[in-house]
Amino acid sequence: MAADPHVLDAGHARAVAERHAGHADEHRAVGPETVEAVVAAGFARHLVPARWGGGEGGFAELTRAVAEVGRGDTSAAWLASLFAYSARLGAYLPEDGQAELWDKGPDVLVAAALVPGGRARSTPEGWRVSGHWPYTSGIDTADWTLACTRPEDGGPVFVAVPRADFTTADSWHTVGMRGTASHTLILDDVLVPPQRVFRSADAAAGHSAGNPGPAFEVPLRAISGLTFTAPLLGAARGAFDDFRRTLRPGSPAPAGVARADGETDAADLLLHRVAVTADRGGAGPAEVARGLRDSALAASLLVSAVDRLVTAAGTAGQSRDRPLQRFWRDVHTASSHVALRFDKASAAWLQLLEESTDKRSVDEHD
């Protein structure tokens, strides 16, 4: 457990993650030593409300800390990020549901399935939920899951389900990000009482029961890009660290290496702006659209940076025992996440641009 709930101790988590990264990649799961280090660093509690013992921390600090862990292992950083942001969703449960979720303390590990799936049927006792949710990162390690589902009537809702009530299927067989163990969550006619259910629209808008403050008032889409891009920032830094080991004294470095480092710095600046904007609290449509665009653009820059480093390193950089090739596989796999696809992420920004252009045209003709 972190000594101070408001401080993220990412340095130790990075060291442990780096030491076990090869094993996690080979065995398709981040090991218990790394998970324990991530929890001890304070990631699980960072975005938990202070009244439940959490840090109620900031997004800029979290982004830096996730990137630091990613410098050792992208998969470990991905889980650190997802555990933090998934726990934040618990703040949108009704009061009794929050108390139940954090009954044993703020370091509970929560895995969220964000894409609506399955089916929910209303009963006098609550909701009966069944379905399969693939790509649920950290689900084999989680104490609770928050799964988005569609009831028979109304918009999508999140249901909170404890470990004893869900199962998983081994379905994560990928080239990169292997250690995230993003397997399939399975709910089989699980009864979810009313206090463990909240509307997806509340999280989307930043309406939390009893938890005022910037960490919970910011719309979900304003931070969704940060969740998945911060680990890639760490991967690019880690790739550069490993690339430097391929340089021989007196040998000139290719110009592409300077561009790679510059692209990584540019991505860092973009993500910092997104995080600082989120730290101010409720963001409007323009800030949300820009944040989605910038996060996806940052991901593209980071993929390009790692590609350049692999090219510059040559065959030596692709040796199986070198972290560089693992980071290379990781950034390509992670960047394919739907939240980081630039065409989709930039759609809202382009729509706002078109609307503002149309309005200006009308104003000029009045």
C-alpha positions as CSV (number, residue, x, y, z in Angstrom):
1,M,0.0,0.0,0.0
2,A,1.3,3.5,-0.9
3,A,2.5,5.4,2.2
4,D,0.7,8.5,1.0
5,P,-2.6,8.1,-0.9
6,H,-1.9,11.3,-2.9
7,V,1.6,10.2,-4.2
8,L,2.2,7.9,-7.1
9,D,5.5,6.0,-6.6
10,A,6.1,5.0,-10.2
11,G,9.9,4.5,-9.9
12,H,9.7,1.2,-8.0
13,A,6.8,-0.1,-10.1
14,R,8.9,0.6,-13.2
15,A,11.9,-1.3,-11.9
16,V,9.8,-4.3,-11.0
17,A,7.9,-4.2,-14.3
18,E,11.1,-4.0,-16.3
19,R,12.7,-6.9,-14.4
20,H,9.7,-9.1,-15.2
21,A,8.8,-7.8,-18.6
22,G,10.2,-10.6,-20.7
23,H,8.4,-13.2,-18.5
24,A,5.1,-11.3,-18.9
25,D,5.5,-11.2,-22.6
26,E,6.4,-14.9,-22.9
27,H,3.6,-16.1,-20.5
28,R,1.0,-13.6,-21.7
29,A,0.3,-12.1,-18.3
30,V,1.9,-9.5,-16.1
31,G,3.0,-11.4,-13.0
32,P,1.9,-11.0,-9.4
33,E,5.1,-9.2,-8.4
34,T,4.4,-6.4,-10.9
35,V,0.7,-6.2,-10.1
36,E,1.6,-5.8,-6.4
37,A,4.2,-3.1,-7.3
38,V,1.5,-1.2,-9.3
39,V,-0.9,-1.4,-6.4
40,A,1.8,-0.4,-3.9
41,A,2.6,2.6,-6.1
42,G,-0.9,3.9,-5.6
43,F,-2.4,3.5,-9.1
44,A,-5.5,1.6,-8.1
45,R,-6.5,4.3,-5.6
46,H,-5.3,7.4,-7.5
47,L,-8.7,8.3,-8.9
48,V,-10.8,6.9,-6.0
49,P,-12.7,9.6,-4.0
50,A,-10.9,10.8,-0.9
51,R,-13.8,10.0,1.3
52,W,-13.3,6.3,0.5
53,G,-9.6,6.6,1.3
54,G,-8.4,7.3,-2.3
55,G,-6.1,9.9,-3.7
56,E,-8.6,11.8,-5.8
57,G,-5.5,12.7,-7.8
58,G,-4.8,14.5,-11.0
59,F,-4.6,13.4,-14.6
60,A,-1.3,15.1,-15.4
61,E,0.4,13.3,-12.5
62,L,-1.2,10.0,-13.5
63,T,-0.1,10.4,-17.1
64,R,3.5,11.0,-16.1
65,A,3.5,8.0,-13.7
66,V,1.9,5.6,-16.2
67,A,4.6,6.7,-18.8
68,E,7.3,6.0,-16.2
69,V,6.1,2.4,-15.7
70,G,5.7,2.0,-19.5
71,R,9.4,2.8,-19.8
72,G,10.0,-0.6,-18.2
73,D,7.0,-2.5,-19.6
74,T,4.1,-1.3,-21.8
75,S,1.8,-4.0,-20.6
76,A,2.3,-3.2,-16.9
77,A,1.7,0.5,-17.7
78,W,-1.4,-0.4,-19.6
79,L,-2.8,-2.2,-16.5
80,A,-1.7,0.6,-14.2
81,S,-3.6,3.1,-16.3
82,L,-6.7,0.9,-16.8
83,F,-6.9,0.0,-13.1
84,A,-6.7,3.7,-12.2
85,Y,-9.3,4.9,-14.8
86,S,-11.6,1.9,-14.2
87,A,-11.7,2.5,-10.5
88,R,-12.7,6.1,-11.2
89,L,-15.9,4.8,-12.9
90,G,-16.9,3.4,-9.5
91,A,-17.5,7.0,-8.3
92,Y,-20.7,7.0,-10.5
93,L,-22.3,4.2,-8.6
94,P,-25.1,5.1,-6.1
95,E,-23.8,5.8,-2.6
96,D,-24.4,2.3,-1.3
97,G,-22.7,0.8,-4.4
98,Q,-19.6,2.9,-3.8
99,A,-19.5,1.8,-0.2
100,E,-19.7,-1.8,-1.2
101,L,-17.0,-1.5,-3.9
102,W,-14.5,0.1,-1.6
103,D,-15.6,-1.7,1.6
104,K,-12.1,-3.3,1.9
105,G,-10.2,-0.1,1.0
106,P,-9.3,2.0,-2.0
107,D,-6.8,-0.4,-3.5
108,V,-9.4,-2.7,-5.1
109,L,-8.6,-3.7,-8.6
110,V,-11.3,-2.9,-11.1
111,A,-11.4,-4.0,-14.7
112,A,-13.9,-2.2,-17.0
113,A,-15.6,-3.4,-20.1
114,L,-16.4,-0.1,-21.8
115,V,-18.1,-1.3,-25.0
116,P,-21.8,-2.1,-24.5
117,G,-22.4,-5.8,-24.8
118,G,-24.5,-8.6,-23.4
119,R,-28.1,-8.1,-22.3
120,A,-29.8,-7.0,-19.1
121,R,-33.2,-7.9,-17.9
122,S,-35.0,-6.0,-15.2
123,T,-36.4,-8.0,-12.2
124,P,-37.9,-7.0,-8.8
125,E,-34.5,-7.8,-7.2
126,G,-32.3,-5.9,-9.8
127,W,-30.9,-6.7,-13.2
128,R,-30.2,-10.2,-14.6
129,V,-27.1,-9.8,-16.8
130,S,-25.6,-12.2,-19.3
131,G,-23.0,-11.8,-22.1
132,H,-19.4,-11.9,-23.2
133,W,-17.1,-8.8,-23.3
134,P,-13.8,-9.4,-25.1
135,Y,-10.6,-7.4,-24.7
136,T,-11.2,-6.7,-20.9
137,S,-7.7,-5.8,-19.8
138,G,-6.6,-7.1,-16.4
139,I,-9.8,-9.2,-15.9
140,D,-8.0,-12.2,-14.5
141,T,-6.5,-10.1,-11.8
142,A,-9.4,-7.9,-11.0
143,D,-11.4,-7.9,-7.8
144,W,-14.4,-6.3,-9.5
145,T,-15.6,-5.6,-13.0
146,L,-17.6,-2.8,-14.3
147,A,-19.3,-3.9,-17.5
148,C,-21.3,-1.8,-19.9
149,T,-24.5,-3.4,-21.1
150,R,-27.8,-2.6,-22.8
151,P,-31.0,-3.2,-20.8
152,E,-34.3,-4.1,-22.6
153,D,-35.4,-0.5,-22.2
154,G,-33.3,2.7,-22.1
155,G,-29.7,3.6,-22.7
156,P,-26.6,1.6,-21.7
157,V,-25.7,1.1,-18.1
158,F,-22.7,-0.1,-16.2
159,V,-23.0,-3.0,-13.7
160,A,-20.5,-3.7,-10.9
161,V,-19.9,-7.4,-10.4
162,P,-17.5,-8.9,-7.8
163,R,-15.0,-11.6,-8.6
164,A,-17.1,-14.4,-7.3
165,D,-19.8,-13.7,-9.9
166,F,-17.9,-13.6,-13.2
167,T,-15.7,-16.0,-15.2
168,T,-13.3,-15.4,-18.1
169,A,-12.2,-17.1,-21.3
170,D,-8.6,-17.2,-22.5
171,S,-8.9,-15.2,-25.8
172,W,-6.0,-12.8,-25.8
173,H,-3.4,-14.1,-28.4
174,T,-1.6,-11.1,-29.9
175,V,1.7,-10.0,-31.3
176,G,2.1,-7.2,-28.8
177,M,0.8,-6.1,-25.4
178,R,0.7,-9.7,-24.5
179,G,1.1,-9.2,-20.8
180,T,-2.2,-7.3,-20.5
181,A,-4.1,-10.6,-20.6
182,S,-7.0,-8.8,-22.1
183,H,-9.2,-11.8,-22.0
184,T,-13.0,-12.2,-22.3
185,L,-15.3,-11.4,-19.4
186,I,-18.3,-13.7,-19.0
187,L,-21.4,-13.0,-17.1
188,D,-24.0,-15.8,-16.9
189,D,-27.4,-14.7,-15.6
190,V,-25.8,-12.7,-12.8
191,L,-28.1,-10.8,-10.5
192,V,-26.9,-7.2,-10.0
193,P,-28.7,-5.2,-7.3
194,P,-29.8,-1.6,-8.0
195,Q,-27.0,-0.1,-5.9
196,R,-24.4,-1.6,-8.3
197,V,-25.8,0.0,-11.5
198,F,-25.3,3.4,-13.0
199,R,-26.2,5.0,-16.3
200,S,-23.4,5.3,-18.9
201,A,-24.6,8.8,-19.6
202,D,-23.7,9.9,-16.0
203,A,-20.0,8.9,-16.6
204,A,-20.1,10.4,-20.0
205,A,-21.3,13.8,-18.7
206,G,-19.3,13.7,-15.4
207,H,-22.2,13.4,-13.0
208,S,-21.0,11.6,-9.9
209,A,-23.1,10.9,-6.8
210,G,-21.6,12.7,-3.8
211,N,-18.2,13.3,-5.4
212,P,-17.7,16.9,-6.5
213,G,-14.4,18.0,-7.9
214,P,-12.4,18.0,-11.1
215,A,-11.5,14.3,-11.1
216,F,-15.2,13.3,-11.4
217,E,-16.8,16.3,-13.2
218,V,-14.7,15.8,-16.3
219,P,-16.6,14.0,-19.2
220,L,-15.4,10.5,-19.9
221,R,-14.4,11.2,-23.5
222,A,-12.1,14.1,-22.3
223,I,-9.8,11.5,-20.7
224,S,-10.4,8.3,-22.7
225,G,-7.4,9.0,-25.0
226,L,-5.1,9.6,-22.1
227,T,-6.0,6.2,-20.7
228,F,-4.5,4.3,-23.7
229,T,-1.8,6.7,-25.0
230,A,0.2,7.3,-21.8
231,P,1.5,3.7,-21.8
232,L,2.8,4.2,-25.4
233,L,4.6,7.3,-24.3
234,G,6.5,5.2,-21.8
235,A,7.1,2.5,-24.5
236,A,8.8,5.1,-26.8
237,R,11.0,6.3,-23.9
238,G,11.9,2.7,-23.1
239,A,12.6,2.0,-26.8
240,F,15.0,5.0,-26.9
241,D,16.7,3.8,-23.7
242,D,17.4,0.4,-25.2
243,F,18.4,1.9,-28.6
244,R,21.2,3.8,-27.0
245,R,22.7,0.5,-25.9
246,T,23.2,-0.4,-29.6
247,L,25.3,2.7,-30.2
248,R,29.1,2.2,-30.4
249,P,31.4,4.9,-29.1
250,G,32.5,7.1,-31.9
251,S,29.7,5.8,-34.3
252,P,27.4,8.5,-35.6
253,A,23.7,8.1,-34.9
254,P,21.3,8.3,-37.8
255,A,19.3,11.5,-38.3
256,G,16.1,9.5,-37.8
257,V,17.0,9.1,-34.1
258,A,16.8,12.8,-33.6
259,R,13.4,12.9,-35.3
260,A,12.2,9.9,-33.2
261,D,13.2,11.7,-30.0
262,G,11.5,14.9,-31.2
263,E,8.3,13.0,-32.1
264,T,8.3,11.5,-28.6
265,D,8.7,14.9,-27.0
266,A,5.9,16.3,-29.2
267,A,3.6,13.5,-28.1
268,D,4.5,14.2,-24.5
269,L,3.5,17.9,-24.9
270,L,0.2,17.0,-26.6
271,L,-0.7,14.6,-23.8
272,H,0.3,17.1,-21.1
273,R,-2.1,19.6,-22.6
274,V,-4.9,17.1,-22.6
275,A,-4.2,16.1,-19.0
276,V,-3.9,19.7,-17.7
277,T,-7.2,20.6,-19.4
278,A,-8.9,17.6,-17.7
279,D,-7.5,18.6,-14.4
280,R,-9.4,21.8,-14.6
281,G,-12.7,19.9,-14.4
282,G,-15.7,20.0,-16.7
283,A,-14.6,20.3,-20.3
284,G,-16.7,21.6,-23.1
285,P,-17.2,20.0,-26.5
286,A,-14.3,21.9,-28.0
287,E,-11.9,20.7,-25.3
288,V,-13.2,17.1,-25.5
289,A,-12.8,17.0,-29.3
290,R,-9.3,18.5,-29.2
291,G,-8.3,16.0,-26.5
292,L,-9.5,13.0,-28.5
293,R,-7.7,14.3,-31.6
294,D,-4.5,15.1,-29.8
295,S,-4.3,11.7,-28.0
296,A,-4.7,9.9,-31.3
297,L,-2.1,12.1,-32.9
298,A,0.3,11.5,-30.0
299,A,-0.2,7.7,-30.5
300,S,0.7,8.1,-34.2
301,L,3.8,10.1,-33.4
302,L,4.9,7.5,-30.9
303,V,4.5,4.6,-33.4
304,S,6.5,6.6,-35.9
305,A,9.2,7.2,-33.3
306,V,9.6,3.6,-32.3
307,D,9.6,2.6,-36.0
308,R,12.5,4.9,-36.6
309,L,14.5,3.5,-33.7
310,V,14.0,-0.1,-34.9
311,T,15.1,0.9,-38.4
312,A,18.2,2.7,-37.0
313,A,19.1,-0.2,-34.8
314,G,19.0,-2.7,-37.6
315,T,19.0,-6.5,-36.9
316,A,20.5,-6.0,-33.5
317,G,17.4,-4.2,-32.3
318,Q,15.2,-7.1,-33.3
319,S,17.0,-9.7,-31.3
320,R,14.5,-11.6,-29.1
321,D,16.3,-10.7,-25.9
322,R,16.2,-6.9,-26.7
323,P,13.4,-4.8,-25.2
324,L,13.3,-2.7,-28.3
325,Q,11.5,-5.3,-30.4
326,R,9.0,-5.8,-27.6
327,F,8.3,-2.1,-27.4
328,W,7.9,-2.1,-31.2
329,R,5.3,-4.9,-31.1
330,D,3.6,-3.2,-28.2
331,V,3.1,0.2,-29.7
332,H,1.7,-1.3,-33.0
333,T,-0.8,-3.4,-31.1
334,A,-1.8,-0.8,-28.6
335,S,-2.2,1.9,-31.3
336,S,-4.8,-0.2,-33.1
337,H,-7.2,0.4,-30.1
338,V,-10.4,2.1,-31.4
339,A,-9.8,5.1,-29.1
340,L,-6.5,5.8,-30.8
341,R,-7.6,5.6,-34.5
342,F,-7.1,9.1,-35.8
343,D,-10.0,9.0,-38.3
344,K,-12.5,8.3,-35.5
345,A,-10.8,10.3,-32.8
346,S,-10.7,13.5,-35.0
347,A,-14.4,13.2,-36.2
348,A,-15.8,15.4,-33.4
349,W,-13.1,18.0,-33.9
350,L,-13.8,18.1,-37.7
351,Q,-17.5,18.4,-37.0
352,L,-17.0,21.4,-34.8
353,L,-14.7,23.0,-37.4
354,E,-17.4,22.6,-40.0
355,E,-20.1,24.0,-37.7
356,S,-18.0,27.0,-36.8
357,T,-17.2,27.6,-40.5
358,D,-20.9,27.4,-41.5
359,K,-21.8,29.8,-38.6
360,R,-19.1,32.3,-39.7
361,S,-20.3,32.1,-43.3
362,V,-23.9,32.9,-42.1
363,D,-22.7,35.8,-39.9
364,E,-20.7,37.3,-42.7
365,H,-23.8,37.3,-45.0
366,D,-26.1,38.9,-42.3
